[in-house]
Amino acid sequence: MVDVIDSVIDANADEVLAGSTSMHDLMVAPRPLRKPVRDLIVVRAPGSLRPAGRGGHVRIEHLSSTGYDEVVERPSADAVALFWRFVIEKYGIEPPHRSE
């Protein structure tokens, strides 16, 4: 989860993405926020109430206002790439800058 947060900061994307955390999960929505927020990308932590089904994996969900939610689990090493795939596909937001 820290790698995902670092990638947002590194990409200077904190101007186009807003984030919040629950006790265990990272929730991200596009800026400007519309209230109520009805469209979220959630990165689930191992201690989440809805963790990945396998150890060493990350679970990322797109919770849509339409009810067509999407859930993908991949090895934790793929968390950053999977997160950005969701941001690009769901919000149409390309990382403004990524220094890799």
Secondary structure, DSSP 8 states (H G I E B T S, - for coil): -HHHHHHHHHTTGGGTEEEEE-SS-EEEEESS--SS---EEEEE-TTSSS--SSTTEEEEEEE-TTS--EEEEEEGGGHHHHHHHHIIIII----S----
